[in-house]
Each structure stands twice: as structure tokens, then as C-alpha cells.
Amino acid sequence: MKQTQHSVKTSIAPWLTVQNGAQAEDFYKAAFGAIETYRLETPDGGLVVRLSVDGSEFWLSSGSSEQEDPDVQWLVCDNIRMILTVSNPDVLFRNALAAGASEVFPIGEEHGWRLGRLVDPFGLHWEIGHPIS
């Protein structure tokens, strides 16, 4: 691959769209210690932010007003899970529960990982843990 003067590091970052981006941002800051690294507010009240948890980034946005149909279920996320790998999953898991997440299964050790699973107030599933050496 040819390097240019303005080379960009390849990365993949999830983009999470929720009904209330501002509330979600507050949750991720309280639960995971996320730091905002980018913010765009649109005139129609939309919000796009990039958050970082110890250098691991993800994007977050509010759904647009034309998508806000009360009869549409926003998230059915059993087939999508975020895996947050951290050095101390127990502390982060407790912080997330205190910030409003619900436990799916507690932190434990299985299959070579110390890991627990929760669902955040916006319906997204997070597995928080680390591999066991």
C-alpha cells in the first residue's frame, strides 16, 4: 500500500443510532468513562458524536425526526453485541449498572475470558471483559 503525505490509519468503528443521543452520550460517559472527541449538532436538533474509551472509538447519533415512528421498534439487537475489552471489567460493569444498564449475565470466567454482559438503556448489548492469560 502506497503511503501518502496525508495517510490515514485503517480502522473500523461502530456507529450507534439511538432515539436520544444526548442521553446516550451521558450514559456512556458515566458507565464507561467515555470522552467526546468530536461533536456535530445540526439545526434540526440532530446530534453526532465520536466517543473514546481509552482510545477505542465509536460513533453515536440521534435518529432523525422522520424516523421517529412510535409504532417502529428501534432496536432488536440480539444479533449485534459490542465487546468492550478492558483491564478491569468488574469496575466498568458495576459503573454501567449504576448508570442504568441491566445485567444479562454477571462477570464470570468461561471460555478463556473474564466477561459479563449487559444491555444499556438504549437496547444495545455490551460484553465487558478481557481474555484470561
N, C-alpha and C positions, 0 to 999 in steps of 0.2 A: 504494500500500500504506500503510495507516494505521500510524503509529508509536505504540507504547505506551511507558509508562514503563519497562517491562522488555523492550525489544526485543532480539531475538536475530538475529545476523548469519547469513544463509543460507550453508550450506557443505555439501560432500559429502566424506566421509572414508571410505576403505575400512576394512573390519573383517576382519582376517585371523584365521582359526581354525586352529591347529596342534596337534599332539599334545603338545608340551611348551612351553607358553607361557613358562615361566621361562627355558629355554634360548634360545628365540627372542628374548626381550627382551634377554638378554645379547648375542646376536649383533648385533641392530640397534643397540645402544649402541656396540659395538666397531666395527662395519662402517660405520655412517652417522653416528655421533655423536649418536644419538637421546637425548632426555631424557624421562623419565617425567613426565607431567603429571597423571595420575590412576591410582589403583590400587584394585582391589577383589579381596580374597581371600575365597572362600566356604568354609564349613565342610567341604565335601566335597573340598577341595583345588583347586577351580577358581580360575582367575586371569583377570581382565580388566584391561588397562592401556591407557591412551592415551599414545602416544609422539609426540614432536615432533622434526622435523628442520628446524632453522632456521625454525620457525613453521608448517611443513606437518605436519598431524597425521594419524595413523592409529591405529586400534584393533587390539588384539591379544588373543586369548583362547586358553585351553587348551580342547580338546574335552572334552565331558562323558564320564564313565565309561561311560554306556550307549552311547556312540558308538564306543567303543574295541573294535572287532571286528577281530582280526588278519587276517581274510580280506578286509576292505574296504580298497581303495587310497584313501588320504586325499586326495591331491591329483593331479589331472591338469590342470595349469594352463597348457597351451599356448595356451588361448584367453583367458587373463587375464594381463595384464602390468601391473606398476606402472611408472610413468615418474617418475623422481626427477630433477628439473631443478635443477642446482647450478652455481655459477660455475666450479668446478674439478673436472670429472668424473674426471680422471685419478687424483687423490689418493684420492677416495672409492672409485673402482673398485678401486684397489690395496688400500685398507683392507678392503674387503669380501672380496676374495680371501684376504687374510691372516687374516681372521676365519673363513674356512671356506666361502665361496661358490665356485662353479665357473663358469668363463668359458664363455659360449655363443658370443659373438664379441667381439673386443677393441675398445677405444676407437679410433674412426676418424672420418673426416669424409665424410659422404654425405647427400644429400637435404637440405642446409641445416642439418645438425646435427653436432655433435661428440658421439658417442654410442657406448656399449658395452653389451652385455647379459650378465647373469649369472643364475644360479639359486642361491638361497640354500639352506642345509642343510635347509629345510623344504619344498622343492619349488616355491617361488614365484619367478617370473621378474621381474627388475628391469632396466629400461633406464635407464642413468645417463648424463646428458649435458646439453647446452644448445644452443639454436639458435645458428647462426653468423651474426653481423651482417654 
